[in-house]
Amino acid sequence: AVLRVGLTGGIGSGKSSVASRLVQRGAVLIDSDRLAREVVAPGTDGLAEIVAAFSDRVLDADGALDRAALGALVFDDEAARRQLEAITHPRVRARAAELAAGAAPDAIVVNDVPLLVEVGLAPTYHLVVVVQTEVATRLERLTRSRGMSRAEAERRIAAQADDERRRAAADVVLTNDAELADLHGSVDALWHDRLVPYEVNLRQRRA
Ligand code: ATP
């Protein structure tokens, strides 16, 4: 019995920053981006299915997945993107569930899921935490720290759910428009005031 927390927010909102602070406090992190890479690593049946669906044009010279090539194939092709997600999403979810099941009984497990709201996963968590940051600030951070072009950052932001939809699915909203130290303060308060008591409560009810 573990407390499962879903963490989401728009691209560049600060999900990774919140996740690492929660890990510092003692959370166990399940990073969906990492799992998404693992389930299509060389030798996996995930990669084999992708090749069966999209041909070996999506492989690079080493036989690994060529993300840019695959991205170009599914970009602007809704059916292809759905086909790809039908291969990857169930595998990522199964692996995440496996990791959560293997965590200590009193663990607070945080799952960082960029498309949590878009994919309708909110009901699978005890608590959904949304990180919310002004679009202008996200654009600034993405172009400065990630070397992303402004047009690319704008395109990616436009492709995601808007903040209003995310807020509607959220149990907790953390805003990240100020200094990193402020964000850390909000995360620490979330940890002590909500997550730890929730976890204790869960365990008592199950005892
Ligand atoms: P992605 O959706 O791309 O994975 P993310 O939501 O995980 O992004 P982060 O990687 O945490 O976002 O933050 C984006 C960038 O902005 C990082 O370089 C991070 O260090 C920086 N950043 C986050 N919060 C702040 C802040 N309050 N002040 C200044 N920089 C910040």
Residues whose N, C-alpha, C, O or C-beta is under 5 A from the ligand:
A	BS01	ATP	G10 I11 G12 S13 G14 K15 S16 S17 R141 S145 N176 A178 E179 L180 L183
